[in-house]
Amino acid sequence: MAQELSLAPALSVLDNIWLGNRRVPLFHRRKQLRERARAALRQVGLDDLALETPVSRLSIGRRQLVELARMLTRDARIFILDEPTATLSDVEIERIFDALRALKAQGKSIIYITHRLGEFFQICDSVSVLRNGELVGTRRTAEIDRPQLMHMMLGRNMGEMYPSWASKPDEPMLVVHNLQVPPIVHNFDLIAWRGTVVCLAGQVGSGAIEVLRALAGLVFNATGEVSIAGKAMRLRSVRKAQACKVGFISEDRAGEGVFVRLSVRQNLVATRLADHARLGILDRRGLRAVAARLAAAVGVDRARLGSSAGELSGGNQQKLGFGRSIGGNEPRVLLMNEPTRGVDVGARADIYRLIRQFCDRGYCLVMASSDIEEVLGIADVIVTMYRGRRIATYRRGEADVHRVLADITHQATAA
């Protein structure tokens, strides 16, 4: 089960589950295939999903569960899962864990690849750590604690993961009043100050991702009042958002974040072509120099500038998004959905460094994240969300894991 989804969006759930399965005979009874598909969906908690539903209509989280259901029909002895929970809510994650525990009870072997430290201790019997392409070591999960595991993964202590906050907020950069994104987000207000990282913390379906997509001009039915540095910004227009210096980095790297078939160099300079053209002719030498400078700034190996962006790791692909947002053409407000989804711990530290450097230049970054550890580590302001509504707002140091978890799972009363 690959990290990036491999489903065919135009096909139904049923067709995707059996697509490419060599165990399906040439002459088969569709009723039997439907029954087995339904049983697999039931194992991952999707017993309410119609088999005829086109995959394109499903959320990213539900698509991930369909991918797992497809894997369960393969009758394999060894299952390999690469970041299967990166886009899922806590409830959906527990469904996957239940399915994996059932496979383990049947004597199946499972290789589980993840960068979420908590999952190692929830589901794994042993853990092997790789860093820079080399095996650092293998330990029984019961014999290692979280700080030790972090040190193995990073080669340094956990405290060095998140850079310190140097900026002093002095004026509001982004003001949002009464944002509506039907049918998900209702009456959402937000103030984000210069030089700060604001995290919208919520599970899949909380509305946090939809808020940022609306602010980026990507939601046609969004309404509300938004201003950037005191200047009103019209919603429902990507061009207007860009004119107000609002940048956006999608949670869907392969689908929206990078041009996977273009080179790393072409991705880095994609938004700068007009600045390096004269009479319709591109200054390719100038673009190469810009790409090399941006690659160095965001920590992408310049030797890979000619490589396809699709060949890069998730962390390096995410850095390309940063590269397009810095270097003399910075947005005042940068919006990021799930910035470290499926990214290894070392690359996470690099991304957090880039986030802090961006804000230290007086800009503002607003991110949506379902990773509570990340939210508490990087955020200057935390806004918790549940089912499209703001629950609470916390300054740095005011919240802990239990408080945030209670808010985003609605164990607390809405503020």
Secondary structure, 3 states (H helix, E strand, C coil): CCCCCCCCCCCEHHHHHHCCCCCCCCCCCHHHHHHHHHHHHHHCCCCCCCCCCEHHHCCHHHHHHHHHHHHHCCCCCEEEEECCCCCCCHHHHHHHHHHHHHHHHCCCEEEEECCCHHHHHHHCCEEEEEECCEEEEEEEHHHCCHHHHHHHHHCCCHHHCCCCCCCCCCCEEEEEEEEEECCCEEEEEEEEECCCEEEEECCCCCCHHHHHHHHCCCCCCCEEEEEECCEEECCCCHHHHHHCCEEEECCCHHHHHCCCCCEHHHHHCCCCHHHHEECCEECHHHHHHHHHHHHHHHCCCHHHCCCEHHHCCHHHHHHHHHHHCCCCCCCCEEEEECCCCCCCHHHHHHHHHHHHHHHHCCCEEEEEECCHHHHHHHCCEEEEEECCEEEEEEECCCCCHHHHHHHHCCCCCCC
